Structure formats: C-alpha cells, structure tokens
Amino acid sequence: MFTSITHSAIYVLDQDEALDFYVGKLGLEVEADVDMGFMRWLTVRVPGDPGREILLERPGPPAHDDATAEQVRELLAKGALGLALILTTEDAHATFAELRDRGVEIVEEPMERPYGIDFGIRDPFGNQIRVTQPADVSNEEIQRQYAAQS
C-alpha cells in the first residue's frame, strides 16, 4: 500500500529563525523554500538523504484558524507537543560537543541506553529533539533489556 514517508512536519514560530537553527546550527539543508501565497512551504533534510523532508510549519492558515493557531503556539512554547524528531549520528559524543559549542540548548547529556547512545536538545521554539547513535542490536534485544530492568 505505502512505499515511504516523504515528509514530516514540526511547528515553528518563526521560519527564518528556524532556518538559522536547523540549517545553521544542526547542519541540515534546505530542500524547498516556496512562497505559496497562503503559506511558506519550507522544508529541510539531512544532507544526502533526499527521501525525507521536514516541513518547518508556522501554526496558522490554512491548517488553523487564529484561535487554534494561538493555542498551538502556546503549547509549542511550553514544550508540550512531545517529541519532534530523532536524528541519528555516527558519534553521539562528538555531535554533542559540536552542538553544545554552537549554542544549541542541551536538555540531556549523552547516555548509554539499550538502543545506543543518545542525548536531548530543544529548538528555539520548544520542540524536543533526540540525537541517537544507534547500537547494532535488534528490537527484540532492546525489549529484552528493558524487560530485565523492570
């Protein structure tokens, strides 16, 4: 039935500020930046990964009326919209140091987990992002390790 996921969306309050963060600090690249009149279609992607784009979407028309858009902005600013992204890296500790040096807000330092090493960051709008260095381990092994901890 389906063959892939091509786009995911996250809310941002300011698309130019989002570009500075996602491209300037995280190192993603712009895939599309189109003024559609009723909205700006702004997507970024991991360099070298053309199959998946992230829409940096402002709450508002055409998806939301003014009252709903304001509620979404309030929840976003509180960090209450949940996990926005999980980005992978080959070296979590080096990536952590580089992002910290670039002034990215760190919410959790690198930790060893059954699925690999990961840490948490937050974008300027409140979106929660995880950065993970995946371990070479099956989902069954990860489940077994978590069950053993319970």
URTA-V495964 format. One record per pair of residues at least 24 apart in sequence whose ideal C-beta (glycine too) atoms are under 6 Angstrom apart, sorted by the first residue. I is the first residue (numbers start at 0). J is the second residue. If there is no record, write none. Layout:
i->I j->J
i->I j->J
This chain:
i->6 j->52
i->6 j->54
i->7 j->53
i->8 j->54
i->8 j->56
i->9 j->83
i->9 j->126
i->10 j->56
i->10 j->58
i->10 j->75
i->11 j->55
i->11 j->124
i->12 j->124
i->14 j->39
i->14 j->41
i->14 j->55
i->16 j->123
i->17 j->55
i->20 j->122
i->20 j->123
i->24 j->101
i->24 j->103
i->37 j->61
i->75 j->124
i->75 j->125
i->76 j->125
i->78 j->125
i->82 j->127
i->83 j->126
i->83 j->127
i->83 j->128
i->84 j->128
i->85 j->129
i->85 j->131
i->86 j->130
i->87 j->131
i->87 j->133
i->88 j->130
i->88 j->132
i->91 j->116
i->91 j->132
i->94 j->130
i->113 j->141
i->113 j->144
i->114 j->141
